[in-house]
Amino acid sequence: MFLGIEIGGTKLQLGLGRGDGTIVSLWRGTVNPSEGGEGIRKQIVAAVPELLARAKLDRGQLRGVGIGFGGPTDDATRTVIKSHQIAGWDGFPLADWISDLVGVPAVLCNDADVAGLGEALFGAGKGMSPVFYMTIGSGIGGGLIIDGQIYRGVGRGAAEIGHLQVFAEGTERDHYMMSLEECASGWAIADAGAGWVEGREHRDTPLRRLTNGDPGKVTGEVVAQAAREGDEDAMGVIANARKALAQALCQVIVLLCPRRIVIGGGVSLMGEELLFEPLRRFVARDVFKPFAGLTDIVPAALGEEMVVHGALALARQKLGT
């Protein structure tokens, strides 16, 4: 039995399983950013015995731990490089700390890489290679899975699609280059929507109604809902995000030509009409023509547990079957 851990900017999950696509027991908690990395570590200390007791297991039955961390990690030193959302993680020896806590070996990797592994082995990319995974949430991350293995470059990660430079249409820096994350992440969509709430002070639009005219209440989900109700401003915000995503995916295809691109994260929940169908259409129009039609673009299949699935599989791959 293995333990899989997801440490994100808002979510903490621990799961038990054999790394075969089944989670035996799951513990889920909410992260308090103000408590920093130390607060999350205290949660893990409390959650491990609770999870084991719930599954009627003891620590002696664990063979290893896989960790998906929300930020860049270093394979050689088994440390966190940095969290861009939570203080108190810079240079932290997370794999060794978990190993000491649980009493078994641990392996550490970036959460998007780990999510990609889960989707490639058990989800929307099952049976295919290469699989490129992209998560679009509060940030944008990526992972490349080749023959069921995470591609990590020289050991500090790879496939960081959120940091690709794209043309920033419909922003204050229109037609300048910005990172994809600045154009199409959940916070970028919310920020653009908030600008329209402020700018339409004297108009009754769906976006203003949904937020009671308060820019601080705008989220990516609210922008999507306003777009479904025909709000032209919200539709424009999402259209600009889609254009940026299409640019980035065309770059991914021309460099890697994966068999399938799997997209997860909160923004992906906008669904077919707002996101996937037009995104496929734009990529088909603009992609490097010899590679046209070779890469599918599909939503992720494993839901909120995808990182836990991947962490369990990573532990099984690296620490024994």
Secondary structure, DSSP 8 states (H G I E B T S, - for coil): -EEEEEE-SSEEEEEEE-SSS-EEEEEEEE--GGGHHHHHHHHHHHHHHHHHHHTT--GGG--EEEEEESS-EETTTTEE---SSSSS-TT--HHHHHHHHHSS-EEEEEHHHHHHHHHHHHSTTTT-SSEEEEEESSSEEEEEEETTEE--TTTT----GGG-EEE-TTSTTTTSEEEHHHHHSHHHHHHHHHHHHHHTTTS--HHHHHHTT-GGG--HHHHHHHHHTT-HHHHHHHHHHHHHHHHHHHHHHHHH--SEEEEESGGGGGHIIIIIHHHHHHHHHHS-GGGTTS-EEEE-SSGGGHHHHHHHHHHHHHH--
